[in-house]
Amino acid sequence: MVQEDDMGQRRLLRSLVDVLSRIPALLTREGRDLVIRMMSMELGEPVFVEDHPLPVGHLFHLAEACHRTPERLSALLRTIGLIEQDSKPMEELRRIVGEMTPADLFPTNDRARLFTLLAGIAVPDIADIYRAIAGPSAPNLYGPTTLTEIFRILETFNAGPDGLPRPLVFLEHVATRVRTELSIELQRWTYEQASKMGLADELVEAREKLSSEVAVPLTPPPGSPAWLVLRLCADGPSGDRHRLSSWRQLGNPQQWAPLPGEEFTGPLEQVKRHVTELIEQVEDAWEQYQPDIRVEFVLDYDTLNEPVDQWPWDDDPYLVQPLGCKYPVVVRSLERMTARRYHREWRQRWDELERQLERIRRVERASTCRGTTGLRELLSLFNRKRGLVSMVLSAPPCPDAAGRDEVAVGVKAGVPLILWHRSDCASAEFEELVESLLHEQDEHHLLERVRLVRTRAFAEGPARRHVGEALTVLYDDPTRLVVPTQPGPPPEGATG
């Protein structure tokens, strides 16, 4: 890695401004603005350059903005290269950029994994953290700055007196300000890198010093909630393949920022096996924190009646136990999650449902409706009664069945709690179960009561066909939304 003292860096910055001033495409304001826009497009993030009335002043600010990270210098070189090709100033520009660009401190694959973790995180005092780590002589941050960009800037700095690279110190600070699981992942990443450099002891010492200054505990108490959210939908027109996206979060439901996983696609049987792998991963990652794990499936109308709570929770072929017996398993509406026009009423009804479950530990009968009336009557009912928070379908939400229309009405009206039997919603046994779950007081939360019902159904076995075996509960929290993170195709689940 090329290390330059402050004098050398200033010399290189002046040389960069000098060579930029000799490139014809940068002599006009329009040309400079075009280069800046092209760089922003290539980097996938805006490049902010301070304005200046003089061309040389504007070029200095452009050079200063590019000098902050190796990626910007490389983008500047490639962008101008498209215009200038192999002119003499381009040869000089390549030489100067080469001197200004340090070698990577961290392996490419490790950096990519880190940048995935950092994507979308917001830390309010990020500028103060940067200044404390970089020092008073560091370049200023202009405009909105991401954690990834600051990490890249700090890669160009010399290590501190303890020998620790400043990007690792920066990540340790960030880890004290984010949700628990992300904090764990960031600290795991920094420890791996420090160990490779022979600086594990120094990192541990810095971490202990930092943690003593932070009043908020980084680990959740036993019994804290934890979520595994799984989004399932058909992949392709044939209908025999499905796409699964996943998110997970440990603790702190007030700060909902789940950690996304890689997407998976394949036949439904392979998707089921992948779900058991995800369960194994969270059990392994969270076992020391003893959380209350909840599993949620975000489904569209076509997959809403899929018996996801009966999928196996592990891969033991001799002791197959349904997922819904091990964890509270619910479904959620993909259509509603992606349509903001339904969110206002959804939030209102959710707040009322939470108040009832907290205050009286059950749902009031007056707040529940049955989907046995016509659709017009059902639509009018929800428009008249804003206090309705739960609905029981008259039929499963299958194509060409009344339940499909009823669940669509409920979703659009913002109903957060919907129950149905996956084959027969009209049986007396199902009616009795719904009455018990929704309206009878119990020491357990509604979702725990649902889990216990499924456990009793499993204990009675397939011959008994307990009604709880086919019970689906839509329990949809509008404060915890998830969206896909990969616009491109996911990796294939099968190799052959």
Protein Blocks (a to p, Z undefined) as FASTA:
>chain_A
ZZddfklmmmmmmmmmmmmmmgmklmpmklmmmmmmmmmmmnopacdddddfbfklmmmm
mmmmmmmpmklmmmmmmmmmmmnopafklmmmmmmmmmmpccdfbdfklmmmmmmmmgop
acfklmmmmmmmnopkbccdehjddfklmmmmmmmpccdfkopafklmmmmmmmmmccfk
lmmmmmmmmmmmmmmnopmmmmmmmmmmmmmmpmbdfbdcehiacddddddddedjkopa
ccddddddeejkllgcddddddddddfklmmmmmmmmmmmmmmmmmmnopacdddddddf
klmmpcfklpcfbfcfklccdfklmpccddddfklmmmmklmmmmmmmmmmmmmmmmmno
pacfklpccfkbcfklmmmmmmmmmmbcbdcdfbdcbehiaklmmmmmmmmnopabdcdd
fkbmkbfklmmmmmmmmmpccfbdfklmmmmmmmmmmmnommlopaklmcccddddfklc
cddfbfbdcddfbfZZ
